């Protein structure tokens, strides 16, 4: 038997030696993590998810700044109640054609390369061009216009978010222009009543509406706010449904009024 094992002094010394070694390693780990935190080595922001989140926030900031340059938060707040009421009252309609085309995909490329539609029949003067406007169609259009009016103004006067519809040569011009804008949206500059307008995001496609709803709202704006134009027929809208999914149309692609 080792006689030193029963020596109290040796046991006490061994205890404090062990305590000292434990303290040393604890301090060493604390220093390592302290330096790591100070220099971002263990920062959560370095994780892939946080890195992607940072990019999203940067993009959102850029979009917010671009939007603030043309429309104030107060103007946005002012149209929210009207838009909300219209969305609550609207009835979702099934879309027969795929709407969500991935930009740059094979499907998007084929759509872009596809020949443009024949607009001659749509824009040709109809035999009943001067026929009275159906009140029922105007009521359909008036209901749909609640959403449009959030940007264009409920009286078609235009706002900081969209050009005027009252007295617009594009509204009373070729019907195909309005249908294409409704189905594909609009981007880039457009001159209305001698003034050029351009908005960062342009107009969003409204292809989720039925042919009857699109024909109704286009007929409504062509015969409201002092405008006078022929009615738009659902079959005219249906003939251009193949345009859905293509990039937003530009003023250069449209028929000049």
JOHU-V232890 format. One record per residue. N is the residue number from 1. RES is the residue in three letters. PSI is psi in degrees with one decimal (999 if undefined). NEAR is the number of other C-alpha atoms within 10 Angstrom. Layout:
BEGIN
n: <N N>
res: <RES RES>
psi: <PSI PSI>
near: <NEAR NEAR>
END
This chain:
BEGIN
n: <1 2 3 4 5 6 7 8 9 10 11 12 13 14 15 16 17 18 19 20 21 22 23 24 25 26 27 28 29 30 31 32 33 34 35 36 37 38 39 40 41 42 43 44 45 46 47 48 49 50 51 52 53 54 55 56 57 58 59 60 61 62 63 64 65 66 67 68 69 70 71 72 73 74 75 76 77 78 79 80 81 82 83 84 85 86 87 88 89 90 91 92 93 94 95 96 97 98 99 100 101 102 103 104 105 106 107 108 109 110 111 112 113 114 115 116 117 118 119 120 121 122 123 124 125 126 127 128 129 130 131 132 133 134 135 136 137 138 139 140 141 142 143 144 145 146 147 148 149 150 151 152 153 154 155 156 157 158 159 160 161 162 163 164 165 166 167 168 169 170 171 172 173 174 175 176 177 178 179 180 181 182 183 184 185 186 187 188 189 190 191 192 193 194 195 196 197 198 199 200 201 202 203 204 205 206 207 208 209 210 211 212 213 214 215 216 217 218 219 220 221 222 223 224 225 226 227 228 229 230 231 232 233 234 235 236 237 238 239 240 241 242 243 244 245 246 247 248 249 250 251 252 253 254 255 256 257>
res: <UNK UNK UNK UNK UNK UNK UNK UNK UNK UNK UNK UNK UNK UNK UNK UNK UNK UNK UNK UNK UNK UNK UNK UNK UNK UNK UNK UNK UNK UNK UNK UNK UNK UNK UNK UNK UNK UNK UNK UNK UNK UNK UNK UNK UNK UNK UNK UNK UNK UNK UNK UNK UNK UNK UNK UNK UNK UNK UNK UNK UNK UNK UNK UNK UNK UNK UNK UNK UNK UNK UNK UNK UNK UNK UNK UNK UNK UNK UNK UNK UNK UNK UNK UNK UNK UNK UNK UNK UNK UNK UNK UNK UNK UNK UNK UNK UNK UNK UNK UNK UNK UNK UNK UNK UNK UNK UNK UNK UNK UNK UNK UNK UNK UNK UNK UNK UNK UNK UNK UNK UNK UNK UNK UNK UNK UNK UNK UNK UNK UNK UNK UNK UNK UNK UNK UNK UNK UNK UNK UNK UNK UNK UNK UNK UNK UNK UNK UNK UNK UNK UNK UNK UNK UNK UNK UNK UNK UNK UNK UNK UNK UNK UNK UNK UNK UNK UNK UNK UNK UNK UNK UNK UNK UNK UNK UNK UNK UNK UNK UNK UNK UNK UNK UNK UNK UNK UNK UNK UNK UNK UNK UNK UNK UNK UNK UNK UNK UNK UNK UNK UNK UNK UNK UNK UNK UNK UNK UNK UNK UNK UNK UNK UNK UNK UNK UNK UNK UNK UNK UNK UNK UNK UNK UNK UNK UNK UNK UNK UNK UNK UNK UNK UNK UNK UNK UNK UNK UNK UNK UNK UNK UNK UNK UNK UNK UNK UNK UNK UNK UNK UNK UNK UNK UNK UNK UNK UNK>
psi: <136.6 119.1 -20.1 -17.6 -25.8 7.4 115.2 -37.2 -40.1 -39.8 -42.0 -42.5 -42.3 -37.8 -48.6 -31.2 -45.0 -41.3 -39.4 -41.8 -43.0 -44.0 -39.5 -46.7 -33.6 -43.4 -37.6 -43.9 -38.7 -40.9 -40.8 -48.8 -32.5 -47.1 -38.1 -41.9 -39.3 -36.7 10.5 14.1 -37.6 16.3 136.3 -25.0 -14.3 -8.0 149.5 -42.1 -41.5 -35.8 -42.0 -37.8 -38.5 -41.2 -41.2 -41.7 -35.9 -42.4 -41.8 -40.0 -42.2 -43.3 -43.1 -41.1 -40.6 -39.2 -41.5 -23.1 -23.1 -18.0 134.3 158.2 -33.5 -39.2 -36.9 -45.5 -33.3 -30.1 -9.4 -47.1 -42.0 -46.0 -39.8 -42.9 -41.3 -40.2 -38.2 -38.2 -15.8 153.8 117.3 139.2 138.2 140.7 126.7 -24.5 148.7 127.8 -31.6 89.2 126.5 121.9 135.6 -5.1 170.1 -39.3 -43.5 -39.3 -42.4 -38.0 -42.2 -34.1 -11.4 143.8 146.8 160.9 159.7 112.2 -4.3 -43.1 -34.8 -41.0 -6.8 139.2 129.9 155.3 -32.7 33.0 -33.4 10.0 149.2 146.2 133.6 120.2 -34.3 -39.0 -36.6 -35.8 -39.7 -45.6 -38.9 -40.4 -42.3 -29.3 -15.6 -37.0 -45.3 -39.0 -17.8 -31.5 -40.6 -7.3 137.5 -16.1 16.2 19.0 -11.3 153.3 -172.8 -10.1 -14.2 152.1 167.0 152.5 -27.2 122.6 10.5 129.9 -23.9 -32.3 -42.4 0.4 -152.6 132.3 -34.6 -32.6 -48.4 -40.1 -44.1 -42.2 -41.1 -38.0 -33.1 -14.6 -179.7 138.7 163.5 176.6 148.7 136.5 122.8 123.4 39.1 -1.1 135.6 136.5 141.7 128.1 142.2 -48.7 -11.0 -158.1 135.0 139.9 144.3 33.9 -9.0 -17.8 154.1 166.2 -39.5 -40.0 -42.5 -45.2 -37.6 -47.9 -33.3 -38.3 -38.9 -48.1 -24.1 -12.0 30.7 168.6 26.8 -1.9 155.4 118.9 169.1 159.8 152.1 133.5 144.9 -35.6 -27.0 -40.0 -45.0 -34.5 -15.3 10.7 -23.1 -12.4 -14.6 133.7 -16.2 161.9 160.3 137.6 154.2 163.5 -31.5 -28.2 -17.1 164.0 122.1 130.2 999>
near: <5 6 6 10 10 10 10 10 11 12 13 11 11 12 11 12 12 12 11 12 11 12 12 12 11 12 12 12 12 12 12 12 14 14 13 13 13 11 10 12 13 14 11 12 14 12 11 10 10 12 12 13 13 13 11 12 11 12 12 12 12 12 14 12 12 14 17 12 12 14 16 12 10 8 14 15 10 11 16 13 12 16 18 14 12 18 14 8 11 13 9 10 9 9 11 8 12 8 15 10 16 11 12 10 10 11 13 17 14 12 18 15 9 12 8 12 12 11 16 9 11 20 15 11 12 12 7 9 13 11 10 9 16 11 10 10 20 21 14 18 21 22 17 22 24 20 21 20 21 24 22 21 22 19 14 23 17 17 17 18 23 22 23 21 26 22 18 22 16 21 23 22 17 21 27 22 22 23 26 24 21 25 26 24 23 22 19 16 15 18 14 16 14 9 8 10 16 16 20 14 14 18 19 14 21 17 22 18 19 17 19 18 20 27 27 27 25 28 28 27 26 26 19 17 17 13 16 15 20 21 26 25 18 15 13 18 24 15 16 19 19 15 20 23 23 23 17 20 22 17 16 10 10 15 14 11 12>
END
